[in-house]
Amino acid sequence: SGERPIVAAISDYVVRQLKEHYELPDERIRRIYNGVDADRSTQIQRAVHRQAIRREFGIAPSDVLVLLVAHNFRLKGIHRWMQALASLLERGVGNVRSLVVGRGESPRWHRLAARLDIENRLTFVGPSERVGEFLHAADILVHPTYYDPCSRVVLEGMVAGVPCITTRWDGASEMIVDGTNGYVLDEPTDLVTLAKRVEQLCDAGLRKRIGHAASAVADRVSMSRHACEMMALYEEVQSRGLVRR
């Protein structure tokens, strides 16, 4: 047919990149948001996970647990959260603990933690298949990324009802109405605002309200919705003769 392929973009952020950097016209782009599985855990299962994870890592029930999940620590802004955490502790916000789940741990990160004097507040967990359980144990998910087409962990956190803080450089931020169902930072380097948002979320009532509002995005980011939209795109390109058998 001589037609050019159609590109699926997992966020408007990616749509803008395709248009700006690859000069793709609108008719060759379909925005199909990333999808995540629904969190079907019961309240009892969530409570069990919360208690078990916190016991495993020595986190008290009254501690505010901030979770980060990443495999590229620098790109995902782990050091920015470490700096913000140090500033919170310096200002006397003392009941905040943090876990970092994912690949990327190395001596340099431990040296940074020592330099910031947060070694007793932040633990590098390493890779884990229990991200869902860590989300149930967490009070806040922080993802101060420099770049993410559409972070699945932010979507998973929202679906699980965890207040999330990410940046405008994350396509998943398009699901967040700042201050209503999460928070969006203009820049990952804005440590003042990052620390301020976490301090605000130390209030259990605010966490509950924002977490409940966040969970309402479940249908918009469901894996079944993602699969249906992808299948519709396959059918479209096949009907237009763009697929060869």
C-alpha positions as CSV (number, residue, x, y, z in Angstrom):
1,S,0.0,0.0,0.0
2,G,3.0,2.3,0.5
3,E,1.7,3.5,3.8
4,R,4.1,4.0,6.7
5,P,3.8,2.1,10.0
6,I,1.8,3.4,12.9
7,V,3.6,3.9,16.2
8,A,2.0,3.2,19.6
9,A,3.0,5.7,22.2
10,I,2.4,4.9,25.9
11,S,1.8,8.5,27.0
12,D,1.3,12.0,25.6
13,Y,4.9,12.6,26.7
14,V,6.0,10.0,24.2
15,V,3.7,11.4,21.6
16,R,5.4,14.8,21.9
17,Q,8.8,13.1,21.6
18,L,7.8,11.2,18.4
19,K,6.6,14.4,16.9
20,E,9.5,16.6,17.9
21,H,12.5,14.2,17.4
22,Y,11.1,11.9,14.7
23,E,8.8,14.4,13.0
24,L,6.0,11.8,12.9
25,P,2.6,13.2,11.9
26,D,-0.5,12.8,14.1
27,E,-2.0,10.2,11.8
28,R,1.0,7.8,12.4
29,I,0.7,7.9,16.2
30,R,-1.7,6.2,18.5
31,R,-1.5,7.0,22.2
32,I,-2.1,3.8,24.2
33,Y,-1.3,4.3,27.9
34,N,0.8,1.7,29.7
35,G,-1.2,-0.9,31.6
36,V,-0.9,-2.5,35.0
37,D,-2.6,-5.4,36.7
38,A,-5.4,-4.6,39.1
39,D,-4.5,-5.0,42.8
40,R,-6.9,-7.7,43.9
41,S,-5.5,-8.1,47.4
42,T,-8.0,-8.1,50.3
43,Q,-7.6,-5.7,53.2
44,I,-6.4,-8.6,55.3
45,Q,-3.7,-9.6,52.8
46,R,-2.6,-6.0,52.6
47,A,-2.3,-5.8,56.4
48,V,-0.3,-9.0,56.5
49,H,2.1,-7.7,53.8
50,R,2.4,-4.4,55.6
51,Q,3.3,-6.0,58.9
52,A,5.7,-8.6,57.4
53,I,7.7,-6.1,55.3
54,R,7.9,-3.6,58.2
55,R,9.0,-6.3,60.6
56,E,11.6,-7.6,58.1
57,F,13.2,-4.2,57.8
58,G,12.8,-2.9,61.3
59,I,10.2,-0.3,60.5
60,A,7.7,0.7,63.2
61,P,4.0,0.8,62.6
62,S,4.1,4.6,63.3
63,D,6.9,5.2,60.9
64,V,6.0,6.9,57.6
65,L,7.6,4.6,55.0
66,V,8.7,6.1,51.7
67,L,9.2,3.5,48.9
68,L,11.3,3.9,45.7
69,V,11.5,1.2,43.0
70,A,14.1,1.6,40.3
71,H,16.8,-0.2,38.4
72,N,18.7,2.8,37.1
73,F,19.2,4.8,40.3
74,R,20.7,7.9,38.8
75,L,18.2,8.2,36.0
76,K,15.3,7.7,38.4
77,G,16.6,10.3,40.8
78,I,17.3,8.2,43.8
79,H,20.1,10.6,44.9
80,R,17.5,13.4,44.8
81,W,15.3,11.6,47.3
82,M,18.3,10.9,49.5
83,Q,19.1,14.6,49.6
84,A,15.5,15.5,50.3
85,L,15.4,12.9,53.1
86,A,18.5,14.4,54.7
87,S,16.9,17.8,54.7
88,L,13.7,16.4,56.3
89,L,15.8,14.8,59.1
90,E,17.7,18.0,59.6
91,R,14.4,19.9,60.1
92,G,13.3,17.4,62.7
93,V,10.8,15.4,60.6
94,G,12.0,12.3,62.3
95,N,9.6,9.4,61.7
96,V,10.3,9.0,58.0
97,R,12.0,5.7,56.8
98,S,12.7,4.7,53.3
99,L,13.3,1.5,51.3
100,V,14.8,1.4,47.8
101,V,13.8,-1.7,45.8
102,G,15.7,-2.6,42.6
103,R,19.1,-3.2,41.0
104,G,21.7,-0.4,41.2
105,E,23.1,-0.7,44.7
106,S,26.9,-0.1,44.9
107,P,29.4,1.2,47.3
108,R,29.0,4.7,45.9
109,W,25.4,4.8,47.0
110,H,26.3,3.7,50.5
111,R,29.0,6.4,50.6
112,L,26.4,9.0,49.7
113,A,24.0,7.7,52.4
114,A,26.9,8.0,54.9
115,R,27.8,11.5,53.7
116,L,24.1,12.6,54.1
117,D,23.9,10.8,57.5
118,I,20.8,8.8,56.5
119,E,22.2,5.3,56.8
120,N,19.9,4.4,59.6
121,R,16.9,5.8,57.7
122,L,17.3,4.3,54.2
123,T,17.8,0.7,53.2
124,F,18.7,-0.7,49.8
125,V,16.6,-3.8,49.4
126,G,17.9,-5.0,46.0
127,P,15.8,-6.6,43.3
128,S,12.6,-8.2,44.5
129,E,9.6,-10.0,43.0
130,R,7.5,-8.7,45.9
131,V,6.9,-5.1,44.7
132,G,3.2,-5.4,45.4
133,E,3.9,-6.4,49.0
134,F,6.3,-3.4,49.4
135,L,3.6,-1.1,48.0
136,H,1.2,-2.5,50.7
137,A,3.8,-1.7,53.4
138,A,4.5,1.8,52.0
139,D,2.8,5.1,52.9
140,I,4.2,7.1,50.0
141,L,5.8,6.2,46.7
142,V,8.5,8.6,45.5
143,H,9.7,8.5,41.9
144,P,11.8,11.7,41.2
145,T,12.8,10.5,37.7
146,Y,14.7,12.5,35.0
147,Y,13.0,10.4,32.3
148,D,10.3,7.7,32.2
149,P,8.0,7.2,29.2
150,C,5.2,6.0,31.5
151,S,6.4,4.6,34.9
152,R,4.6,1.3,35.6
153,V,5.5,1.5,39.3
154,V,3.8,4.9,39.6
155,L,0.7,3.4,38.0
156,E,0.9,0.3,40.2
157,G,1.3,2.6,43.3
158,M,-1.8,4.6,42.3
159,V,-3.9,1.5,41.7
160,A,-2.8,0.2,45.1
161,G,-4.0,3.4,46.7
162,V,-0.5,4.7,47.6
163,P,0.1,8.5,47.3
164,C,2.7,9.0,44.5
165,I,5.2,11.8,43.9
166,T,6.8,11.9,40.4
167,T,8.0,14.5,37.9
168,R,6.7,16.0,34.7
169,W,9.4,14.0,32.9
170,D,7.3,10.8,33.6
171,G,4.5,10.0,31.3
172,A,2.6,8.5,34.2
173,S,2.3,12.0,35.7
174,E,-0.5,12.5,33.2
175,M,-2.7,10.5,35.5
176,I,-2.0,12.8,38.4
177,V,-3.9,16.0,39.2
178,D,-1.3,17.7,41.4
179,G,-2.5,17.9,45.0
180,T,-5.7,15.8,44.3
181,N,-4.5,12.2,43.6
182,G,-0.8,12.7,43.9
183,Y,1.9,15.2,43.3
184,V,4.0,16.2,40.2
185,L,7.4,18.0,40.5
186,D,8.4,20.3,37.7
187,E,12.0,19.1,38.1
188,P,13.7,16.2,39.9
189,T,16.2,18.7,41.3
190,D,13.4,20.5,43.3
191,L,14.4,19.1,46.6
192,V,12.5,21.7,48.6
193,T,9.1,20.8,47.0
194,L,9.9,17.1,47.2
195,A,10.6,17.3,50.9
196,K,7.6,19.5,51.5
197,R,5.2,17.0,49.7
198,V,6.6,14.1,51.8
199,E,6.2,16.2,55.0
200,Q,2.6,17.0,54.1
201,L,1.9,13.4,53.5
202,C,3.1,12.5,57.0
203,D,-0.5,13.5,57.8
204,A,-2.5,10.2,57.8
205,G,-5.7,11.9,56.8
206,L,-4.2,13.5,53.7
207,R,-2.5,10.2,52.7
208,K,-5.9,8.5,52.9
209,R,-7.6,11.1,50.8
210,I,-5.0,11.2,48.1
211,G,-4.5,7.4,48.1
212,H,-8.2,6.9,47.6
213,A,-8.3,9.4,44.8
214,A,-5.3,7.8,43.2
215,S,-6.9,4.3,43.1
216,A,-9.7,5.7,41.0
217,V,-7.4,5.6,37.9
218,A,-7.5,1.8,37.9
219,D,-9.8,1.5,34.9
220,R,-7.8,4.1,32.9
221,V,-4.6,2.1,33.3
222,S,-5.9,-1.4,33.4
223,M,-4.0,-4.1,31.5
224,S,-7.3,-5.2,29.9
225,R,-7.9,-1.7,28.6
226,H,-4.3,-1.6,27.3
227,A,-4.7,-5.0,25.6
228,C,-8.0,-4.0,24.0
229,E,-6.6,-0.8,22.6
230,M,-3.5,-2.7,21.2
231,M,-5.7,-5.3,19.6
232,A,-7.8,-2.6,18.0
233,L,-4.6,-1.0,16.6
234,Y,-3.5,-4.4,15.2
235,E,-6.9,-4.8,13.5
236,E,-6.6,-1.3,12.1
237,V,-3.1,-1.8,10.6
238,Q,-4.2,-5.2,9.2
239,S,-7.3,-3.8,7.6
240,R,-5.1,-1.1,6.0
241,G,-2.8,-3.7,4.5
242,L,0.2,-2.8,6.7
243,V,0.6,-6.3,8.0
244,R,1.9,-9.1,5.7
245,R,1.0,-12.7,6.4
